[in-house]
Amino acid sequence: MQTPSPIGSLETTSKDHKWVELQAYDTVDLSSPLPQLLGDHGGVGHAHYASQSTDSSPGDGEDSRASLPTQELELGRHKLPADEHPLLVRGSLASDAVDVEGGQGGRQSEREYGAELATADVGSAVFNLATTIIGAGIMALPAAMRVLGMPLGLFAIVLMGILSEISIEMLVHYLTLAKVWTFGDLVGESMGWAARVVAQLCIVINNAGVLIVYLIIMGDVLSGSENHVGLFEGWAGGAGWWSDRKLIVLITMIFVLAPLSSLRKIDSLKFTSAASVALAVLFVVLSCGIALAKLAAGNLQIPRMLPSFASKRAVLELLTVIPIMSNAFVCHFNVPPIYLELHDRSPAKMFKVGRITAILCVLVYSATALSGYLLFGELTNSDVLANFDTDLGIPFSNVLNNTIRIGYVLHLMLVFPVIHFSLRQTIDAILFPRAPPLPESKYRFFIVTLALLTLIFIGSTLIPNIWVAFEFTGATTGLSLGFIFPALVVIRSKLKRGKHVHESLPLAWAMVVMGVIISFVGIGTQVYNLVSSEGS
């Protein structure tokens, strides 16, 4: 097993090294006696390569980096061994990397493991990230538009999309510098062990709650609920064993969700993620088409332009909507694994993924919120799917309703494994912090996956209504994952800061303050509503 060479003594002429061009993201800090290679955002890295002085002779070979002109280094045209560029996996440090011993029989290094995962292209990364964002929350946006009014509602969607994209860039920038590949590890690198545990618990609470809600929604749509007839019951003309909630959810879990959740790479879900995004677009197309049909018939109400403050209920609705809008773009727990699996990964490439995803989701969200609100006006339900259980007032209303409901259930089925991926990764990091990467362990991977799916299924059957608890956690864990933790990573960083927006200290502080205020507003509103409902 080879050990890393000390600074200034690395053999850069080795023919075993594979050299790759780095992005212009990397420059060199020549202000110190020992030049250090920095991201142009200030991250220290690869100092032993940049520190090759002119002691090496020009004849050391074409791969020698000792004689590189300073200008070449400053322009980012230097080369580094390929195994230096991938991120490290959990449980390893930069000094822990090892090569394959003798070319055979040796244990692969964490760097090589990370390189093997890097097969995703920009398109598949965008689909996986967009699928993480567009979950059940999309159905709450028309009601948010009703409360805020059209101009403010659209502005809030665009603003949250921009802020979320910036916070994604914060994560990517510091993931690259810290060379870690999980959300919890990045928080731990910046703020210590306790903060890492808190971040991991936030992911567990948030994702487990989301997945249980997904199963409950699937059960409501397929088997029915107290106020709505299920699809199977409607098709069969009555209730029976075929409309039993637990049976339907169990069959769905065994034959759909479990196989998809058993894939070891998040990139393996790219086709199902693409299908889930397509189903979300289908919902947008159908709802917009229905709205246009009603507009042509003169059956649309004039939408509200401004929020209402006419009553206490209107004010409470306004306060409730704020956490919903701020949580709409939370996907940050899946940014590290998606970045890890990105082929020829670089910060610039992942920034591109984040920006395309943000634009796509802003468009889908805006069209969904606008069309849903125009369709149902002041009667828009907090979950607009409930509105598609009534007569739409146009031909083929029942067919369109069933198509939208079926498409929504299929969409949630395809979102489920993407959310489950980071939940499983986090649970494994908590239980087995020093173990090899989870995909490398056949039995541990199977046991953790099976245990999680079992607990999620039990939770969905024993807790038929967890919306109150989910609203509490959404106002805390979602905001923490999407804004507070990424901003705190920037604030706590001791690295030299650049001028990029994702390194802005004032913006990071603004995100923390915004997250804390919205959390207090969300929690306070939920407590007030809960106390008021019990007292009435």
C-alpha positions in Angstrom: 0.0 0.0 0.0 1.4 3.3 -1.0 1.3 6.2 1.4 0.9 9.9 0.4 4.1 11.6 -0.3 5.0 14.6 2.0 4.7 18.1 0.7 7.4 18.9 -1.7 8.5 15.3 -2.4 5.7 13.9 -4.6 7.0 12.1 -7.7 5.1 14.0 -10.3 7.0 12.2 -13.1 5.3 8.8 -12.3 3.9 7.2 -15.4 1.2 5.6 -13.2 -0.6 8.9 -12.7 -3.5 9.8 -15.0 -3.6 13.5 -15.5 -6.8 15.5 -15.9 -7.5 19.1 -16.7 -9.2 21.0 -13.8 -11.7 23.7 -14.3 -10.8 27.4 -14.2 -12.5 27.1 -10.8 -9.0 26.4 -9.4 -6.3 29.1 -9.0 -3.2 29.5 -6.9 -2.6 31.7 -3.9 0.9 33.0 -4.4 0.7 35.3 -1.3 2.1 32.6 1.0 5.7 31.4 1.1 4.4 28.0 0.1 2.0 28.5 -2.8 -1.3 26.8 -2.2 -3.8 25.8 -4.8 -7.1 27.4 -4.1 -10.6 27.4 -5.6 -11.1 30.9 -6.9 -13.4 31.0 -3.9 -10.5 30.5 -1.6 -10.5 26.8 -0.8 -7.1 25.3 0.1 -6.3 22.1 -1.7 -3.5 20.2 -3.5 -0.8 22.3 -1.9 1.9 19.7 -2.5 1.4 19.9 -6.3 1.5 23.7 -6.4 4.5 23.7 -4.1 6.8 22.0 -6.6 9.5 24.6 -6.9 12.0 25.2 -9.7 14.3 22.7 -8.0 13.1 20.1 -10.6 15.0 20.2 -13.9 13.2 20.7 -17.2 14.2 17.2 -18.1 12.1 15.5 -15.5 9.6 14.5 -18.1 6.6 16.0 -19.8 4.4 15.4 -16.8 6.5 17.4 -14.4 4.6 20.3 -12.8 7.7 21.9 -11.3 8.5 24.1 -14.3 4.9 25.3 -14.9 4.9 29.1 -15.3 3.0 31.0 -12.6 0.6 32.3 -15.2 -0.4 28.8 -16.2 -1.2 28.0 -12.6 -3.1 31.2 -12.1 -5.3 30.5 -15.1 -6.2 27.1 -13.9 -4.4 25.3 -16.7 -2.4 23.0 -14.4 -3.0 19.3 -14.2 -3.6 17.1 -11.2 -3.8 13.3 -10.9 -7.4 12.1 -11.5 -7.6 10.4 -8.2 -7.1 13.8 -6.4 -10.3 15.3 -7.9 -13.1 13.1 -6.8 -14.7 13.7 -3.4 -13.9 11.2 -0.6 -16.6 9.0 0.8 -17.7 8.9 4.4 -15.2 7.8 7.0 -12.1 8.8 5.1 -9.7 11.7 5.1 -7.6 13.1 2.4 -4.6 11.4 4.0 -6.3 8.0 4.1 -6.5 7.3 0.4 -4.8 4.2 -0.8 -4.1 2.6 -4.2 -5.0 -0.9 -5.2 -2.2 -3.0 -3.8 -0.2 -4.6 -6.6 -3.0 -4.0 -9.0 -4.9 -7.0 -7.6 -6.3 -8.4 -4.4 -6.0 -5.0 -2.6 -8.8 -3.0 -1.2 -9.9 -0.2 -3.5 -9.4 3.3 -2.2 -12.2 5.6 -1.3 -11.2 7.8 -4.2 -11.5 5.0 -6.7 -14.9 4.1 -5.2 -16.0 7.7 -5.7 -14.7 7.6 -9.3 -16.6 4.4 -10.0 -19.9 6.1 -9.0 -19.3 9.1 -11.2 -21.4 8.0 -14.2 -24.3 10.5 -14.2 -24.7 13.2 -16.8 -26.2 16.6 -16.3 -29.6 15.5 -17.5 -30.0 12.6 -15.1 -28.7 14.8 -12.2 -31.3 17.5 -13.1 -34.1 14.9 -13.1 -33.1 13.4 -9.7 -32.7 16.8 -8.1 -36.0 18.1 -9.6 -37.8 14.9 -8.4 -36.5 15.5 -4.9 -38.1 19.0 -5.0 -41.4 18.3 -6.8 -43.1 16.0 -4.3 -46.4 16.2 -2.4 -45.9 19.9 -1.7 -46.8 20.9 -5.3 -50.5 20.3 -4.4 -50.4 23.0 -1.7 -49.2 25.8 -4.1 -52.5 26.7 -5.6 -53.9 27.4 -2.1 -50.8 29.5 -1.4 -51.5 31.5 -4.5 -55.0 32.0 -3.3 -53.8 33.4 0.0 -51.0 35.6 -1.4 -52.6 36.8 -4.6 -51.2 36.2 -8.0 -48.4 38.8 -8.2 -47.0 38.1 -4.7 -47.5 34.3 -5.1 -45.5 34.2 -8.3 -42.8 36.5 -6.8 -42.5 34.2 -3.7 -42.0 31.1 -6.0 -39.3 32.9 -8.0 -37.6 34.3 -4.9 -37.5 30.9 -3.1 -36.2 29.3 -6.3 -33.3 31.7 -6.4 -32.4 31.5 -2.8 -32.6 27.7 -2.8 -30.3 27.6 -5.9 -27.8 29.8 -4.1 -27.8 27.6 -1.0 -27.2 24.6 -3.3 -24.1 26.4 -4.7 -23.0 27.0 -1.1 -23.2 23.2 -0.4 -21.4 22.3 -3.6 -18.6 24.8 -3.0 -17.8 23.6 0.5 -18.4 19.9 -0.4 -15.6 20.3 -2.9 -13.3 22.0 -0.4 -14.0 19.7 2.5 -13.9 16.5 0.3 -17.0 14.9 1.9 -20.1 13.5 0.3 -22.9 13.7 2.8 -24.9 16.6 4.2 -24.2 15.6 7.8 -20.4 15.2 7.2 -20.2 18.7 5.7 -22.0 20.2 8.6 -19.8 18.3 11.0 -16.6 19.5 9.2 -17.8 23.1 9.7 -19.5 23.1 13.1 -18.4 19.9 14.9 -19.9 16.6 16.0 -23.0 17.9 17.7 -24.1 19.9 14.7 -23.5 16.9 12.5 -25.9 14.8 14.7 -28.5 17.6 14.6 -28.3 17.8 10.8 -28.6 14.0 10.5 -31.6 14.0 12.8 -33.2 16.7 10.7 -32.8 14.6 7.5 -34.3 11.5 9.3 -37.3 13.4 10.7 -37.9 15.3 7.5 -37.5 12.4 5.0 -39.2 9.7 7.1 -42.2 12.1 7.7 -42.4 12.8 4.0 -42.3 9.1 3.0 -45.1 8.3 5.5 -47.2 11.1 4.2 -46.6 9.8 0.6 -48.0 6.3 1.7 -51.0 7.9 3.4 -51.8 10.0 0.2 -51.5 6.8 -1.9 -53.9 5.0 0.4 -56.3 8.0 0.3 -56.4 8.2 -3.5 -56.5 4.5 -4.2 -58.6 3.1 -1.4 -60.5 6.2 -0.3 -60.8 8.3 2.8 -63.5 9.6 5.1 -64.4 12.4 2.6 -63.4 10.9 -0.7 -64.2 7.8 -2.7 -61.1 5.8 -3.7 -60.3 5.0 -7.3 -60.6 1.2 -6.8 -63.9 1.6 -4.9 -65.2 3.8 -7.7 -64.1 1.5 -10.5 -65.6 -1.6 -8.7 -68.8 0.1 -7.8 -68.4 -0.5 -4.1 -66.0 -1.3 -1.3 -64.5 -4.7 -0.8 -61.1 -6.4 -0.1 -59.8 -4.7 -3.2 -60.2 -1.3 -1.6 -58.6 -2.2 1.8 -56.1 0.5 2.6 -53.4 -1.6 4.3 -53.5 -4.2 1.5 -53.2 -1.7 -1.3 -50.3 0.1 0.4 -48.6 -3.2 1.2 -48.9 -4.4 -2.4 -47.6 -1.0 -3.6 -44.7 -1.2 -1.2 -43.7 -4.8 -2.2 -44.0 -4.6 -6.0 -43.2 -0.9 -6.7 -41.5 0.9 -3.9 -39.2 -1.8 -2.5 -37.6 -2.7 -5.9 -36.9 1.0 -6.7 -35.6 1.7 -3.2 -33.2 -1.2 -3.5 -31.1 0.4 -6.2 -27.6 1.3 -4.9 -26.9 4.4 -6.9 -29.2 7.5 -7.1 -28.2 7.7 -10.8 -30.0 4.4 -11.3 -33.2 6.3 -10.7 -32.7 8.7 -13.5 -35.4 7.2 -15.8 -38.0 7.0 -13.0 -37.1 10.5 -12.0 -37.6 11.7 -15.6 -41.0 10.0 -15.6 -41.9 11.7 -12.3 -41.0 15.1 -13.7 -43.0 14.2 -16.9 -46.0 13.3 -14.7 -45.7 16.7 -12.9 -45.6 18.4 -16.3 -48.7 16.3 -17.4 -50.6 17.7 -14.4 -49.6 21.2 -15.3 -50.7 20.6 -18.9 -54.1 19.1 -17.9 -54.8 21.8 -15.3 -53.8 24.6 -17.7 -56.0 23.0 -20.4 -59.0 22.8 -18.1 -58.5 26.4 -17.0 -58.4 27.6 -20.7 -61.5 25.6 -21.4 -63.3 27.2 -18.5 -61.9 30.6 -19.5 -63.3 30.2 -23.1 -66.7 29.3 -21.5 -66.5 32.4 -19.3 -66.6 30.3 -16.1 -63.4 31.6 -14.4 -63.5 34.0 -11.5 -61.3 37.1 -11.4 -58.2 36.1 -9.3 -57.1 38.0 -6.2 -54.2 40.4 -6.8 -53.3 41.1 -3.2 -53.4 39.1 0.1 -56.4 39.7 2.3 -56.1 41.1 5.9 -59.9 41.3 6.4 -60.2 38.7 9.1 -58.1 36.9 11.7 -58.6 33.7 9.6 -57.1 35.4 6.5 -54.1 36.6 8.5 -53.5 33.1 10.0 -53.7 31.6 6.5 -51.1 34.1 5.3 -48.8 33.1 8.2 -49.3 29.4 7.4 -48.5 29.8 3.8 -45.0 31.3 4.4 -43.4 28.1 5.6 -45.1 26.2 2.7 -43.4 28.5 0.2 -40.0 28.4 1.9 -40.1 24.6 2.0 -41.1 24.2 -1.7 -37.5 23.9 -3.0 -35.9 21.9 -0.2 -33.7 19.2 -1.9 -30.4 19.8 -0.2 -30.0 16.4 1.5 -29.7 14.8 -2.0 -27.2 17.3 -3.4 -24.1 15.5 -2.0 -24.9 12.0 -3.5 -26.0 13.5 -6.8 -22.8 15.6 -7.0 -20.7 12.5 -6.1 -22.2 10.5 -9.0 -21.8 13.3 -11.5 -19.4 12.3 -14.3 -16.3 14.5 -14.6 -17.7 16.4 -11.6 -16.7 20.0 -11.0 -18.4 22.8 -9.0 -19.2 24.6 -12.3 -21.0 21.5 -13.6 -23.0 21.0 -10.5 -23.9 24.7 -10.4 -25.3 24.1 -13.9 -27.4 21.2 -12.6 -28.7 23.4 -9.8 -29.6 26.3 -12.0 -31.4 24.2 -14.6 -33.3 22.4 -11.8 -34.3 25.7 -10.2 -35.6 27.1 -13.5 -37.5 23.9 -14.3 -39.1 23.8 -10.9 -40.0 27.5 -10.9 -41.8 27.0 -14.2 -43.7 23.9 -13.0 -44.6 25.5 -9.7 -45.7 28.7 -11.2 -47.9 27.0 -13.8 -49.4 24.6 -11.1 -50.2 27.4 -8.6 -51.6 29.7 -11.2 -53.8 27.1 -13.1 -55.0 25.5 -9.9 -56.0 28.9 -8.4 -57.7 30.0 -11.6 -59.6 26.8 -11.8 -61.1 26.8 -8.3 -60.7 30.4 -7.1 -61.6 31.0 -3.5 -62.7 27.4 -3.2 -59.1 26.1 -3.7 -58.4 23.5 -1.1 -55.2 23.4 0.9 -54.6 20.1 -1.0 -55.8 20.9 -4.5 -56.1 17.2 -5.3 -59.3 17.2 -3.3 -60.7 19.7 -5.8 -60.2 17.2 -8.5 -62.7 14.9 -6.8 -65.7 17.1 -7.9 -67.4 18.0 -11.2 -65.2 20.4 -13.1 -68.0 21.7 -15.2 -66.5 20.6 -18.6 -67.0 17.5 -20.8 -65.1 14.3 -19.7 -64.7 15.8 -16.2 -64.6 12.3 -14.5 -62.0 11.0 -16.9 -59.8 14.1 -16.4 -60.2 13.8 -12.6 -59.2 10.2 -12.6 -56.2 10.9 -14.9 -54.9 13.6 -12.6 -55.3 11.5 -9.5 -53.7 8.4 -11.1 -50.8 10.5 -12.4 -50.3 12.1 -9.0 -50.1 8.7 -7.3 -47.6 7.4 -9.9 -45.6 10.6 -9.4 -45.3 10.0 -5.6 -44.4 6.4 -6.2 -41.4 7.6 -8.3 -40.4 10.3 -5.9 -40.4 7.9 -3.0 -37.1 6.1 -3.7 -35.3 9.4 -4.3 -36.2 10.7 -0.9 -35.6 7.2 0.6 -32.0 7.2 -0.8 -30.7 10.0 1.5 -32.7 8.7 4.4 -31.1 5.3 4.2 -27.7 6.9 3.7 -28.1 9.1 6.8 -29.4 6.2 9.0 -26.4 4.1 8.0 -24.1 7.0 8.8 -25.6 7.3 12.3 -25.6 3.6 13.1 -22.3 2.6 11.4 -20.1 5.8 11.2 -16.8 4.0 10.5 -18.1 1.2 8.3 -17.3 1.0 4.6 -19.7 2.8 2.2 -23.2 1.3 2.3 -23.4 0.2 -1.4 -20.2 -1.9 -0.9 -21.9 -4.0 1.9 -24.4 -6.4 0.5 -26.0 -7.5 3.8 -26.0 -4.2 5.6 -27.5 -2.5 2.6 -30.3 -5.1 2.4 -31.0 -5.0 6.2 -31.1 -1.2 6.4 -33.3 -0.9 3.4 -35.8 -3.6 4.6 -35.9 -2.1 8.1 -36.6 1.4 6.9 -39.4 0.3 4.5 -41.0 -1.8 7.2 -41.0 1.1 9.7 -42.3 3.5 7.1 -45.2 1.1 6.2 -46.0 0.6 9.9 -46.0 4.3 10.4 -48.4 4.9 7.6 -50.9 2.4 8.9 -50.7 3.2 12.6 -50.7 7.0 12.2 -53.5 7.7 9.6 -53.2 11.5 10.0 -49.8 13.0 10.8 -50.4 16.3 9.0 -50.2 18.4 12.2 -46.8 16.8 13.2 -45.7 17.1 9.5 -46.5 20.8 9.5 -44.4 21.3 12.7 -41.4 19.4 11.3 -41.7 21.2 7.9 -41.4 24.5 9.7 -38.2 23.4 11.4 -36.3 20.5 9.7 -37.1 21.6 6.1 -35.9 25.2 6.7 -32.8 24.0 8.5 -31.8 21.7 5.7 -32.6 24.2 2.9 -31.3 27.4 4.3 -30.0 27.5 7.9 -27.3 24.7 7.7 -26.0 25.7 4.2 -25.7 29.3 5.4 -24.0 28.3 8.7 -21.4 26.3 6.7 -20.5 29.5 4.9 -20.5 31.6 8.1 -18.3 29.1 10.0 -15.8 28.6 7.2 -12.3 29.8 8.0 -11.3 29.7 4.3 -10.6 32.8 2.3 -13.8 34.2 0.7 -14.2 35.1 -2.9 -16.7 37.5 -4.4 -19.2 34.9 -5.6 -22.7 35.2 -4.3 -22.6 31.7 -2.7 -19.7 32.9 -0.5 -21.4 36.1 0.6 -21.4 36.4 4.4 -24.2 39.0 4.5 -26.4 36.8 2.4 -25.6 33.8 4.6 -26.6 35.7 7.7 -29.8 36.8 5.9 -30.7 33.2 5.2 -30.2 32.2 8.8 -32.3 35.1 10.1 -35.0 34.3 7.5 -35.0 30.6 8.3 -35.3 31.3 12.1 -38.1 33.9 11.7 -40.1 31.7 9.3 -39.6 28.7 11.7 -41.0 30.7 14.6 -43.9 32.0 12.5 -44.7 28.5 11.3 -44.5 26.9 14.8 -46.4 29.7 16.4 -49.2 29.6 13.9 -49.6 25.8 14.2 -49.7 26.0 18.0 -52.3 28.8 17.8 -54.4 26.8 15.4 -54.1 23.7 17.5 -55.1 25.4 20.7 -58.0 27.2 19.0 -59.4 24.0 17.5 -59.3 22.3 20.9 -60.9 25.2 22.6 -63.8 25.5 20.1 
